[in-house]
């Protein structure tokens, strides 16, 4: 049984990662797989899918998971650990007494309850009283209606989460209205899109990326460069000695690290380090998303036997650099020694590499219809995508 799973970050008011919403697809349904009782007790749930999949994909954070009415009545959420899961009640659930009782039982067992795409009616009041989080679609719900909902739920202990926050202006507006949590891709957009001078510190980092990606590559120079930067040295050794590599003997010197990674690996790592410094003032999820995209695109390219998988890695890594530097992608592409096909995909949204980027973008947002469309253009093996994604998530977590 193929189960596709992706995640969307949920932030607190300081733009720090609070949790992830997990997005599932077993057909075209964007909810937890509707499995029968026999399947739900099989190894699919008890071993690989839950033990590895959910734990790995959430990176130790809480997981918001959508459950249908049928799954709530079956008690399926109780198969997951209460400390790791927030049970989302979908907006199309009929809040009957049976559903309310099922939710009360979950809360009694220690589960937190979230009401998804909330629109208030009196029949929902019993669930509002026991919910921890109420999610409101900030784009589809009129501001006057949002204000009315806020007043209605104010006497209760639930916290408000604004969904579909796509710009920093929307984030600020929701924050001022009293929302505590925020979900959407505002963090991946430039705060003010404009051509501006790049600060000297950031320009130095861009120059470092430029140097390491030149055809002529001097290992001795790079070793000296890394040794002179304590933070780069620390991150390099921490990364190579992380659980991701399962090393028996630790790597203890920069020379060893360079030898282990090889020329291509060193190019990637230095690019990663420089990119992480470029995004230091931004939400950490911005860099994490870039790394996941880079790794996924590299894996897809390698699975198709492409010799230029490093180009696909750079395509993903720099796909959000406009948000990191609050500048236009067109201007930034002029500063980097990337191939024309990578620049076309990022700055002009065209060319033969663009469908690859779109496939990864649609997967990460759980836009399964778009994912299917772009996958047909890419010609990649869809059955391997879940494994690619989990690998990329683990890779990004080990790096950070």
C-alpha positions as CSV (number, residue, x, y, z in Angstrom):
1,X,0.0,0.0,0.0
2,X,1.6,3.3,-1.1
3,X,1.2,6.0,1.5
4,X,2.6,9.5,0.6
5,X,3.3,11.7,3.5
6,X,4.5,15.3,3.6
7,X,4.6,18.0,6.3
8,X,3.7,21.7,6.7
9,X,5.3,23.8,9.4
10,X,3.3,25.5,12.1
11,X,4.9,28.5,13.8
12,X,4.4,30.4,17.0
13,X,4.3,34.2,17.3
14,X,8.1,34.5,17.2
15,X,8.2,32.5,13.9
16,X,9.7,29.6,15.7
17,X,8.7,26.1,14.7
18,X,5.9,24.8,16.9
19,X,4.7,21.7,15.1
20,X,4.1,20.1,11.7
21,X,0.8,19.2,10.1
22,X,1.3,15.8,8.4
23,X,-0.4,15.5,5.0
24,X,-1.2,12.0,3.8
25,X,-2.2,10.7,0.4
26,X,-3.3,7.1,-0.3
27,X,-5.6,8.0,-3.2
28,X,-6.2,11.6,-3.7
29,X,-7.5,12.1,-0.2
30,X,-5.5,14.5,1.9
31,X,-6.2,12.9,5.3
32,X,-5.1,10.1,7.4
33,X,-5.4,6.8,5.6
34,X,-8.8,5.2,6.1
35,X,-7.7,1.7,7.1
36,X,-9.9,-1.1,8.3
37,X,-9.3,-2.7,11.7
38,X,-7.3,-5.6,10.3
39,X,-5.0,-3.4,8.3
40,X,-4.7,-1.0,11.2
41,X,-3.1,-3.7,13.5
42,X,-0.8,-4.9,10.8
43,X,2.9,-4.2,10.5
44,X,2.1,-1.2,8.3
45,X,1.1,0.8,11.3
46,X,3.0,-1.0,14.1
47,X,6.4,-0.9,12.5
48,X,7.6,0.9,9.5
49,X,4.8,3.5,8.9
50,X,4.5,4.8,12.5
51,X,7.8,3.8,14.1
52,X,9.9,5.2,11.3
53,X,7.7,7.4,9.1
54,X,5.9,9.7,11.6
55,X,8.7,9.9,14.1
56,X,11.2,10.7,11.4
57,X,9.1,13.1,9.4
58,X,8.1,15.1,12.5
59,X,11.7,15.5,13.7
60,X,10.6,15.2,17.4
61,X,7.9,17.9,17.1
62,X,4.2,17.6,17.6
63,X,2.2,16.3,14.6
64,X,-1.1,17.6,13.7
65,X,-3.0,14.9,11.8
66,X,-6.4,15.1,10.1
67,X,-9.0,12.4,11.0
68,X,-12.3,11.7,9.3
69,X,-15.5,11.2,11.2
70,X,-15.3,7.4,10.6
71,X,-11.8,7.2,11.9
72,X,-12.7,9.2,15.0
73,X,-15.6,6.8,15.7
74,X,-13.3,3.8,15.2
75,X,-10.9,5.3,17.8
76,X,-8.0,5.2,15.3
77,X,-6.2,8.3,16.8
78,X,-5.6,6.3,20.0
79,X,-3.2,4.0,18.1
80,X,-0.7,6.9,18.0
81,X,1.2,8.3,21.0
82,X,-0.7,11.1,22.7
83,X,2.4,13.1,23.5
84,X,3.3,13.4,19.8
85,X,0.0,13.9,18.1
86,X,-2.6,16.6,17.9
87,X,-5.9,15.2,16.6
88,X,-7.5,17.4,14.0
89,X,-11.2,17.1,13.5
90,X,-12.0,17.9,9.8
91,X,-14.5,20.6,9.0
92,X,-16.8,18.2,7.2
93,X,-17.2,16.0,10.3
94,X,-20.8,16.0,11.6
95,X,-20.4,16.9,15.4
96,X,-23.0,14.3,16.5
97,X,-23.1,13.2,20.1
98,X,-21.2,10.0,19.1
99,X,-18.4,12.1,17.6
100,X,-18.4,14.4,20.7
101,X,-18.1,11.4,23.0
102,X,-15.3,9.9,20.9
103,X,-13.4,13.2,21.2
104,X,-14.0,13.4,24.9
105,X,-12.5,9.9,25.3
106,X,-9.4,11.0,23.3
107,X,-9.0,14.1,25.5
108,X,-9.4,12.0,28.6
109,X,-6.5,9.8,27.3
110,X,-4.3,12.8,27.0
111,X,-4.8,13.8,23.4
112,X,-5.0,17.4,22.3
113,X,-7.8,18.3,20.0
114,X,-7.7,20.8,17.1
115,X,-10.8,21.9,15.0
116,X,-9.8,22.3,11.4
117,X,-11.1,25.1,9.1
118,X,-13.4,26.2,11.8
119,X,-16.7,27.9,11.2
120,X,-18.8,28.3,14.4
121,X,-22.3,26.9,14.9
122,X,-23.9,26.0,18.2
123,X,-23.5,22.3,17.6
124,X,-19.7,22.7,17.7
125,X,-19.7,24.4,21.1
126,X,-19.2,21.1,23.1
127,X,-16.0,20.5,21.0
128,X,-14.8,24.1,21.4
129,X,-14.9,23.7,25.1
130,X,-12.4,20.8,25.0
131,X,-10.3,21.8,22.0
132,X,-6.7,23.1,22.5
133,X,-6.4,24.6,19.1
134,X,-8.9,26.2,16.6
135,X,-7.7,26.6,13.1
136,X,-9.2,29.3,10.9
137,X,-8.6,29.7,7.2
138,X,-7.3,33.3,7.1
139,X,-7.8,33.6,3.3
140,X,-11.3,32.1,2.9
141,X,-12.9,33.5,6.1
142,X,-14.0,37.2,6.0
143,X,-12.3,39.3,8.6
144,X,-15.6,40.2,10.3
145,X,-16.4,36.5,10.7
146,X,-12.9,35.8,12.1
147,X,-13.5,38.6,14.7
148,X,-16.8,37.1,15.6
149,X,-15.3,33.6,16.1
150,X,-12.5,35.2,18.2
151,X,-15.1,36.7,20.5
152,X,-17.2,33.5,20.7
153,X,-14.2,31.3,21.7
154,X,-12.6,33.9,24.0
155,X,-14.2,32.4,27.3
156,X,-12.5,29.0,26.5
157,X,-8.9,27.8,26.8
158,X,-8.4,27.1,23.1
159,X,-5.7,28.9,21.1
160,X,-6.2,30.2,17.6
161,X,-4.2,29.1,14.6
162,X,-4.3,31.0,11.3
163,X,-4.1,28.8,8.3
164,X,-3.1,29.9,4.7
165,X,-0.8,32.7,5.8
166,X,1.0,33.5,2.6
167,X,2.6,37.0,3.3
168,X,4.3,38.7,6.2
169,X,1.5,41.3,6.1
170,X,-1.0,38.6,6.7
171,X,1.1,37.2,9.5
172,X,1.3,40.6,11.2
173,X,-2.4,41.1,10.8
174,X,-3.3,37.7,12.3
175,X,-0.8,38.3,15.1
176,X,-2.5,41.6,16.0
177,X,-5.9,39.9,16.0
178,X,-4.8,37.5,18.7
179,X,-3.7,34.4,16.8
180,X,-1.0,32.3,18.6
181,X,0.0,29.9,15.8
182,X,0.5,30.3,12.1
183,X,0.6,28.0,9.1
184,X,1.4,28.8,5.5
185,X,4.3,29.7,3.3
186,X,4.8,33.3,4.3
187,X,8.2,32.4,5.7
188,X,9.3,31.3,2.2
189,X,8.6,34.7,0.6
190,X,10.7,37.9,0.7
191,X,9.5,40.3,3.3
192,X,10.0,43.2,1.0
193,X,10.7,42.3,-2.6
194,X,13.2,44.8,-4.0
195,X,16.6,45.1,-5.5
196,X,18.9,46.4,-2.9
197,X,22.6,46.3,-2.1
198,X,23.7,43.0,-0.5
199,X,25.4,43.6,2.9
200,X,29.2,43.0,2.8
201,X,28.9,40.0,5.1
202,X,26.3,38.3,2.8
203,X,28.3,39.3,-0.2
204,X,31.3,37.4,1.2
205,X,29.2,34.3,1.7
206,X,28.0,34.5,-1.9
207,X,31.6,34.9,-3.0
208,X,32.4,31.8,-1.0
209,X,29.7,29.9,-2.8
210,X,31.0,31.2,-6.1
211,X,34.6,30.0,-5.4
212,X,33.7,26.6,-4.2
213,X,31.5,26.0,-7.2
214,X,34.1,27.0,-9.8
215,X,35.5,24.3,-12.1
216,X,39.0,24.7,-10.6
217,X,38.9,23.4,-7.1
218,X,41.7,23.7,-4.6
219,X,41.4,21.4,-1.6
220,X,44.3,22.9,0.4
221,X,42.8,26.4,0.1
222,X,39.4,25.1,1.2
223,X,40.9,23.3,4.2
224,X,42.6,26.5,5.4
225,X,39.3,28.4,4.8
226,X,37.3,25.9,6.9
227,X,39.9,25.7,9.6
228,X,39.8,29.5,10.0
229,X,36.0,29.5,10.7
230,X,35.2,27.8,14.0
231,X,31.4,27.6,13.2
232,X,32.0,26.0,9.8
233,X,34.5,23.5,11.3
234,X,32.1,22.6,14.1
235,X,29.2,22.1,11.7
236,X,31.2,20.0,9.3
237,X,32.5,17.6,12.0
238,X,29.1,17.5,13.8
239,X,27.4,16.6,10.5
240,X,29.7,13.8,9.5
241,X,29.6,12.3,13.0
242,X,25.8,12.5,13.2
243,X,23.5,9.4,13.2
244,X,22.8,9.9,9.6
245,X,26.1,8.3,8.6
246,X,26.2,5.6,11.3
247,X,30.0,5.9,11.7
248,X,31.9,3.5,13.9
249,X,35.0,5.7,14.1
250,X,34.5,9.4,14.4
251,X,36.0,11.9,12.0
252,X,38.3,14.3,13.9
253,X,40.0,16.6,11.4
254,X,39.0,18.8,8.5
255,X,41.4,16.9,6.2
256,X,39.6,13.7,7.1
257,X,36.3,15.3,6.5
258,X,37.2,16.6,3.1
259,X,38.6,13.2,2.1
260,X,35.4,11.5,3.3
261,X,33.1,13.8,1.5
262,X,35.1,14.1,-1.7
263,X,35.1,17.1,-4.1
264,X,31.4,17.0,-4.8
265,X,30.4,16.6,-1.2
266,X,32.6,19.4,-0.1
267,X,31.1,21.7,-2.7
268,X,27.6,20.8,-1.4
269,X,28.6,21.2,2.3
270,X,30.3,24.6,1.9
271,X,27.3,25.8,-0.1
272,X,25.0,24.5,2.7
273,X,27.0,26.3,5.4
274,X,27.1,29.5,3.5
275,X,23.4,29.3,2.8
276,X,22.7,28.7,6.4
277,X,24.5,31.8,7.4
278,X,22.6,33.8,4.8
279,X,19.4,32.7,6.4
280,X,20.4,33.2,10.1
281,X,17.9,36.0,10.6
282,X,15.0,34.0,9.1
283,X,12.8,31.2,10.5
284,X,14.9,28.0,10.6
285,X,12.3,26.2,8.5
286,X,13.4,28.3,5.5
287,X,16.8,26.7,5.4
288,X,15.4,23.3,6.3
289,X,13.0,23.4,3.4
290,X,15.8,24.4,1.1
291,X,17.9,21.5,2.2
292,X,15.0,19.0,1.8
293,X,14.4,20.3,-1.7
294,X,18.1,20.0,-2.6
295,X,18.4,16.5,-1.3
296,X,15.2,15.3,-3.0
297,X,16.1,16.8,-6.3
298,X,19.5,15.2,-6.1
299,X,18.0,11.8,-5.4
300,X,15.5,12.1,-8.2
301,X,18.3,13.0,-10.6
302,X,20.5,10.1,-9.4
303,X,17.6,7.7,-9.8
304,X,17.3,8.7,-13.4
305,X,21.0,8.2,-14.0
306,X,21.7,11.9,-14.6
307,X,25.4,12.9,-14.5
308,X,24.6,16.4,-13.4
309,X,22.7,15.7,-10.1
310,X,24.8,18.4,-8.4
311,X,22.9,21.0,-10.6
312,X,19.6,19.6,-9.2
313,X,21.0,19.9,-5.7
314,X,21.8,23.6,-6.3
315,X,18.4,24.1,-7.8
316,X,16.7,23.1,-4.6
317,X,19.2,24.7,-2.3
318,X,18.8,28.2,-3.9
319,X,15.1,27.9,-4.6
320,X,14.4,30.1,-1.6
321,X,17.4,32.4,-1.6
322,X,15.2,35.4,-2.5
323,X,13.4,35.0,0.8
324,X,16.7,34.6,2.7
325,X,18.1,37.8,1.3
326,X,14.8,39.7,0.7
327,X,15.8,40.4,-2.9
328,X,14.6,39.4,-6.3
329,X,15.5,36.0,-7.7
330,X,16.5,37.6,-11.0
331,X,19.1,39.8,-9.3
332,X,20.5,37.1,-7.1
333,X,20.9,34.6,-10.0
334,X,23.2,37.2,-11.6
335,X,25.5,36.9,-8.6
336,X,26.0,33.1,-8.6
337,X,27.9,30.8,-11.0
338,X,25.0,28.4,-11.6
339,X,24.1,26.8,-14.9
340,X,21.7,28.5,-17.3
341,X,19.1,25.8,-16.8
342,X,19.2,26.3,-13.0
343,X,18.9,30.0,-13.4
344,X,16.1,29.7,-15.9
345,X,14.1,27.5,-13.5
346,X,14.6,29.8,-10.5
347,X,14.5,33.3,-12.0
348,X,12.3,32.8,-15.1
349,X,10.3,29.7,-14.0
350,X,10.9,28.0,-17.2
351,X,13.1,25.3,-18.8
352,X,13.6,21.5,-18.5
353,X,14.5,21.6,-14.8
354,X,11.4,23.5,-13.7
355,X,9.0,20.5,-13.6
356,X,11.5,18.8,-11.2
357,X,11.3,21.7,-8.8
358,X,7.5,21.9,-9.2
359,X,7.2,18.2,-8.3
360,X,9.1,18.7,-5.1
361,X,7.2,22.0,-4.2
362,X,3.8,20.4,-4.8
363,X,4.8,17.3,-2.7
364,X,6.0,19.4,0.3
365,X,2.7,21.3,0.3
366,X,0.5,18.2,-0.1
367,X,-0.9,19.5,-3.4
368,X,-1.3,16.0,-4.7
369,X,-3.0,16.9,-8.0
370,X,-0.2,19.2,-9.0
371,X,2.3,16.6,-7.9
372,X,0.8,14.0,-10.2
373,X,0.8,16.4,-13.1
374,X,4.4,17.4,-12.7
375,X,5.5,13.8,-12.0
376,X,4.3,12.8,-15.4
377,X,6.4,15.6,-17.0
378,X,9.5,14.5,-14.9
379,X,9.1,10.8,-15.6
380,X,10.3,9.9,-12.1
381,X,9.3,6.7,-10.2
382,X,6.4,7.9,-8.0
383,X,6.8,4.8,-5.8
384,X,10.2,6.0,-4.6
385,X,9.1,9.5,-3.7
386,X,8.1,8.7,-0.1
387,X,11.5,7.2,0.5
388,X,13.2,10.2,-1.2
389,X,11.3,12.5,1.1
390,X,12.0,10.7,4.3
391,X,15.7,10.5,3.3
392,X,15.7,14.2,2.6
393,X,14.0,15.0,5.9
394,X,16.5,12.9,7.8
395,X,19.4,14.5,5.9
396,X,18.2,18.0,6.7
397,X,17.7,17.2,10.4
398,X,21.2,15.6,10.7
399,X,22.7,18.7,9.1
400,X,21.0,21.1,11.4
